[in-house]
């Protein structure tokens, strides 16, 4: 038995260290360390609640719109009016644009380049994978970066800039759109659809969104020359469906609200084919393995963040979120399982939460989001009111939830005498990269790494890389 430390992880926000215990060529135990403390929760205390709209986007340069959305909804929950329908659609558009861009970045720049490593040089698909996805030089990766850059101009139109867009407010969007902007946004959406249908899927988005079973998936896409088909061939050959098994319990707060309290992708906690409503009161954070002042598990509304860098019994700056004491997984796989997308539900039942199903869910979700964006853009009306102002109370408590690309994000806010008295954040990577709790139960990634193969000379084991990247860490959101 020997030990191996892997990290930091490049090509992504990579302040991450994974400590592995290796036995008989496989991971016997894993501990996931977020080695950096940032303290945003404490920075916010004592400020005007609206300051959160400026501060929290700076938590992350990858998912800043998601942080803004959660903050705006937390402030709104203090008793301010909800957005009108047009404002809701504009907020959904901004979040959806960021999430689609994140999915593209993950697939082309973070995940697929590992299949261009020399480890796979003898595989029949290697040369084509290297041509398309090699880090910094892959032809399709470079095309994806260009498509992503043009796609992000939508956020420039709607929000002025990205990242750290400032136009998301309690009560809606800071500005309406004019006729030329609606036309320009529609053009960008058509451009991205073209890239997805030519390069990624080589099929209409409607066909991807409607996929319902593995037999159809294999029959229609295994031999297709698009990047989706190549991923499927690689996943089958590399046995990604038996790698990185998660807890099998999934969380989604619901993505992109619609009329009547519904969501484009539904909310719930799913396990073993059973779907329950999310009970926010059932969430706690455990600090038994975290570099904070010791204490019992607390609900985030009562949470405290007191750094203790010298704790000898702690190994990470991440807290351990639990739901009724259980470890949950969140992300695109969770959203599509909870939302009932037939293919993802079927493949999760067959293979569980694994490297293959996590990436497959992101790709299918990409198609589904772009189709939803087309509907929202089609109903934009220039100059239509998109914001309802409201008066902020001097005292109150609120929670704002949303779905970032990586999963469920929530902000808990308390205001006393007009100032923030408490601000607590539970981010997607907080859930997926959680440490052990008081009962010694590992977090989702820690458990998923157990059993991963490690070659005798591997210092950065490729299987470990695949598993970590399938969850797509964003550590700066985690150590808020």
Secondary structure, 3 states (H helix, E strand, C coil): CEEEEEECCCCCCCCCEEEEEEECCEEEEEEEECCCCCCHHHHHCCCEHHHHHHHHHHHCCCCHHHHHHHHHHHHHCCCCCCCCHHHHHHHHHHHHHHHHHHHHHHHHHHHHHHHHCHHHCCCCCHHHHHHHHCCCCCHHHHHHHHHHHHHCHHHHHHHCCCCCCCCEECCEECCCCCHHHHHHHHHHHHHHHHHHHHHHCCCCHHHHHCCCCHHHHHHHHCCCCCHHHHHHHHHHHCCHHHCCCCCCEEEECCEEECHHHCEEECCEEEECCEEECCCHHHEEEECCCECECCCCCECHHHCCCCECCCCCCCCECCCEEEECCECCEECHHHHHHHHCCHHHHHHHHHHCCCHHHHHHHHHHHHHHHHHHHHHHHHCCCCCCCCECCCCCCCCEEEEEEEEECCEEEEEEEEEECCEEEEEEEECHHHHHCCCCCCCCCCCHHHHHHCCCECCCCCCCCHHHHHHHHHHCCCHHHHCC
